[in-house]
């Protein structure tokens, strides 16, 4: 495999994290649902559904064997607040609560 800047720039993969799919490339930053770990820890994402090395594309059935994505946890934070409201007509029932999901920011270091 050629590691020239053009090849690295066109390399990408589709990974599954917590039931959701993300298209990632080296150097990308993505926000995902909470993953256990400390800031600065490296994690390996082995559920790669599609891999493109800049020349050839491999589609997994269901995953591509031998390909892993390495990412680094850059932050753990809470997401934007969601307002949940309930209302029942004729009985004056109103309820309002807020919810902030925990999120993890990942920086993709390496695909391969």
C-alpha positions as CSV (number, residue, x, y, z in Angstrom):
1,X,0.0,0.0,0.0
2,X,1.3,3.4,-0.9
3,X,1.2,6.0,2.0
4,X,1.6,9.1,-0.2
5,X,-0.5,12.2,0.9
6,X,-2.9,11.6,-1.9
7,X,-3.7,8.1,-0.8
8,X,-4.1,9.0,2.8
9,X,-6.4,11.9,1.9
10,X,-8.7,9.6,-0.1
11,X,-8.7,6.7,2.5
12,X,-12.0,6.3,4.4
13,X,-14.0,3.7,6.2
14,X,-17.5,3.2,7.5
15,X,-17.6,2.0,11.1
16,X,-20.4,1.0,13.4
17,X,-20.3,2.5,16.9
18,X,-23.2,1.7,19.3
19,X,-25.6,0.8,16.5
20,X,-24.9,3.9,14.4
21,X,-22.7,4.1,11.3
22,X,-20.1,6.8,10.7
23,X,-18.0,7.5,7.6
24,X,-14.5,8.4,8.9
25,X,-11.1,9.3,7.5
26,X,-7.7,9.8,9.2
27,X,-7.7,13.1,11.1
28,X,-11.5,13.4,11.3
29,X,-13.3,14.3,14.6
30,X,-16.6,12.7,15.3
31,X,-19.1,12.9,18.2
32,X,-20.6,9.6,19.2
33,X,-22.7,8.3,22.1
34,X,-20.9,7.8,25.4
35,X,-17.9,5.4,25.3
36,X,-16.3,4.4,28.6
37,X,-12.7,5.6,28.8
38,X,-10.6,8.5,29.9
39,X,-9.5,11.5,27.8
40,X,-6.4,10.5,25.9
41,X,-7.1,6.8,25.8
42,X,-6.9,5.0,22.4
43,X,-9.6,2.7,21.4
44,X,-9.8,0.2,18.5
45,X,-13.0,0.1,16.4
46,X,-13.1,-3.4,14.8
47,X,-16.6,-3.2,13.4
48,X,-15.6,-1.8,9.9
49,X,-18.4,-2.2,7.4
50,X,-16.7,-0.7,4.4
51,X,-13.0,0.2,3.7
52,X,-11.5,2.2,0.8
53,X,-7.7,2.5,0.7
54,X,-7.7,5.1,-2.1
55,X,-7.4,2.4,-4.8
56,X,-9.7,-0.5,-3.9
57,X,-13.0,-0.6,-2.0
58,X,-13.8,-3.6,0.3
59,X,-17.4,-4.2,1.4
60,X,-17.8,-6.5,4.5
61,X,-20.3,-9.3,4.9
62,X,-21.1,-7.9,7.5
63,X,-17.6,-6.6,8.5
64,X,-14.3,-6.3,6.7
65,X,-11.8,-8.8,8.2
66,X,-8.4,-7.6,9.1
67,X,-9.2,-3.8,9.1
68,X,-9.4,-1.8,12.3
69,X,-9.8,1.9,13.0
70,X,-7.8,3.4,15.8
71,X,-9.3,6.5,17.5
72,X,-8.3,8.6,20.5
73,X,-10.8,10.0,23.0
74,X,-10.4,13.8,22.9
75,X,-13.2,14.7,25.3
76,X,-16.2,13.5,27.3
77,X,-19.1,15.9,27.5
78,X,-22.8,16.3,27.7
79,X,-24.8,17.0,24.6
80,X,-27.4,19.7,23.8
81,X,-30.4,19.7,26.1
82,X,-33.6,18.1,24.8
83,X,-36.9,19.3,26.2
84,X,-39.5,16.6,26.8
85,X,-43.0,17.8,27.4
86,X,-46.2,15.9,28.1
87,X,-49.7,17.4,28.0
88,X,-53.2,15.9,28.5
89,X,-56.1,18.1,27.4
90,X,-59.1,18.7,29.6
91,X,-57.4,17.7,32.9
92,X,-54.8,20.4,33.2
93,X,-51.9,18.0,33.2
94,X,-48.6,19.4,32.0
95,X,-45.1,18.0,32.6
96,X,-41.8,19.3,31.3
97,X,-38.4,17.7,31.9
98,X,-35.0,18.2,30.3
99,X,-32.4,15.6,29.2
100,X,-28.7,15.9,28.2
101,X,-27.1,12.8,26.7
102,X,-23.5,12.0,27.5
103,X,-21.3,12.2,24.4
104,X,-17.7,11.3,23.5
105,X,-15.5,13.1,20.9
106,X,-13.2,10.9,19.0
107,X,-10.3,11.8,16.8
108,X,-9.6,9.2,14.1
109,X,-5.8,8.4,14.1
110,X,-5.4,5.4,11.8
111,X,-7.3,3.1,9.4
112,X,-5.9,-0.2,8.4
